[in-house]
Amino acid sequence: MLFESPRRLPETLADAAAVLGERPAVVARELTKLFETVRRGTLRELAGQFAAEGPPKGEIVVLIGAPAEDAAPAQADAGLDARLRDALERHSLKDAAALVADETGRPKRVVYARALALARAARTPEPGPGEEA
């Protein structure tokens, strides 16, 4: 949640969309007053609307939602996998997961589950030519 100047609102929304990605957002104007208005959309949609209309009047509050669960960046997962593979070469599964969880700030149970999947995949030999999976 942030308070923003009406003059800077379109640029702020566009910058937030560029940095944070597609997230749901709300722009509220004149809260608790007679002419209260609330608009909902994504950061990019709201930036476009306010850029086209010009700056609104009054006090502005911007609420930015969390990223969608399915919008987890693939690069972050690849980085996690690389860290886990490196840690698994030198540590036990439990210790590697705890170490990487501390380094990345991710929940230990999530990191442990991913480490377990990587360890299982490393032990399971790939089927050769002519062999069934």
C-alpha positions as CSV (number, residue, x, y, z in Angstrom):
1,M,0.0,0.0,0.0
2,L,1.3,3.4,-0.9
3,F,0.1,7.0,-1.1
4,E,0.9,8.7,-4.4
5,S,0.7,12.1,-6.0
6,P,-2.0,12.3,-8.7
7,R,0.5,13.8,-11.1
8,R,2.9,10.8,-10.7
9,L,0.3,8.1,-10.7
10,P,0.6,6.8,-14.3
11,E,4.4,6.7,-14.2
12,T,4.4,5.0,-10.7
13,L,2.0,2.3,-12.0
14,A,4.0,1.8,-15.1
15,D,7.3,1.6,-13.1
16,A,5.7,-0.9,-10.7
17,A,4.5,-3.1,-13.5
18,A,8.0,-3.1,-15.1
19,V,9.7,-4.0,-11.8
20,L,7.1,-6.3,-10.1
21,G,5.5,-7.8,-13.2
22,E,1.8,-8.3,-13.8
23,R,0.1,-8.0,-10.5
24,P,-3.4,-7.1,-9.5
25,A,-3.8,-3.6,-8.2
26,V,-6.3,-1.1,-6.9
27,V,-6.2,2.7,-7.2
28,A,-8.5,4.4,-4.7
29,R,-9.3,8.1,-4.7
30,E,-10.8,10.2,-2.0
31,L,-11.3,7.4,0.5
32,T,-14.0,8.0,3.2
33,K,-15.2,11.1,1.2
34,L,-18.3,11.8,-0.9
35,F,-16.6,11.3,-4.2
36,E,-14.7,8.1,-3.3
37,T,-13.8,6.0,-6.4
38,V,-12.0,2.6,-6.6
39,R,-10.6,1.0,-9.8
40,R,-9.3,-2.5,-10.0
41,G,-7.1,-4.1,-12.7
42,T,-3.5,-5.1,-13.4
43,L,-0.7,-2.6,-12.9
44,R,-0.3,-2.2,-16.7
45,E,-4.1,-1.7,-17.3
46,L,-4.4,0.9,-14.6
47,A,-1.2,2.7,-15.8
48,G,-2.7,2.9,-19.3
49,Q,-6.1,4.1,-18.1
50,F,-4.6,6.9,-16.0
51,A,-2.1,7.9,-18.7
52,A,-4.9,8.3,-21.2
53,E,-7.3,10.2,-18.9
54,G,-4.7,12.5,-17.2
55,P,-4.1,12.8,-13.5
56,P,-7.0,12.3,-11.2
57,K,-7.9,14.8,-8.5
58,G,-7.7,14.2,-4.8
59,E,-5.8,11.9,-2.5
60,I,-4.6,8.6,-4.1
61,V,-4.0,5.3,-2.5
62,V,-2.4,2.4,-4.5
63,L,-2.7,-1.2,-3.3
64,I,-0.5,-3.8,-5.1
65,G,-1.4,-7.4,-4.8
66,A,0.9,-10.4,-4.5
67,P,2.0,-12.2,-7.6
68,A,-0.1,-15.1,-8.7
69,E,1.0,-18.5,-7.4
70,D,1.5,-19.9,-10.9
71,A,3.6,-16.8,-11.9
72,A,6.7,-18.1,-10.1
73,P,9.7,-17.2,-12.2
74,A,11.3,-20.1,-14.0
75,Q,14.7,-18.5,-13.5
76,A,14.3,-18.6,-9.7
77,D,13.5,-22.3,-9.9
78,A,16.5,-23.0,-12.1
79,G,18.7,-21.1,-9.6
80,L,17.3,-23.1,-6.8
81,D,18.0,-26.3,-8.6
82,A,21.6,-25.3,-9.3
83,R,22.2,-24.4,-5.7
84,L,20.6,-27.7,-4.5
85,R,22.7,-29.8,-6.9
86,D,25.8,-28.1,-5.8
87,A,24.9,-28.5,-2.1
88,L,23.9,-32.1,-2.6
89,E,27.4,-32.9,-3.9
90,R,28.9,-31.9,-0.5
91,H,26.1,-32.4,2.1
92,S,23.4,-34.8,3.1
93,L,19.9,-34.2,1.7
94,K,18.7,-32.7,5.0
95,D,21.7,-30.5,5.4
96,A,21.7,-29.4,1.8
97,A,18.1,-28.4,1.9
98,A,18.5,-26.5,5.2
99,L,21.6,-24.7,3.8
100,V,19.9,-23.6,0.6
101,A,16.7,-22.6,2.4
102,D,18.7,-20.3,4.7
103,E,20.6,-18.8,1.7
104,T,17.4,-18.2,-0.4
105,G,14.9,-17.4,2.3
106,R,12.5,-20.0,0.9
107,P,10.5,-22.3,3.2
108,K,12.5,-25.3,4.3
109,R,9.7,-27.8,3.4
110,V,9.6,-26.4,-0.2
111,V,13.4,-26.6,-0.6
112,Y,13.5,-30.1,1.0
113,A,10.8,-31.4,-1.4
114,R,12.7,-30.0,-4.4
115,A,16.0,-31.5,-3.1
116,L,14.3,-34.9,-2.6
117,A,13.0,-34.7,-6.2
118,L,16.4,-33.8,-7.6
119,A,18.1,-36.6,-5.6
120,R,15.6,-39.2,-6.8
121,A,16.0,-38.0,-10.4
122,A,19.8,-38.3,-10.0
123,R,19.5,-41.9,-8.8
124,T,17.0,-43.0,-11.5
125,P,18.9,-44.1,-14.6
126,E,17.5,-42.8,-17.9
127,P,16.1,-45.6,-20.1
128,G,18.5,-46.5,-22.9
129,P,17.6,-47.0,-26.6
130,G,15.1,-49.8,-27.0
131,E,14.2,-49.8,-23.3
132,E,10.8,-48.8,-21.9
133,A,10.5,-46.1,-19.4
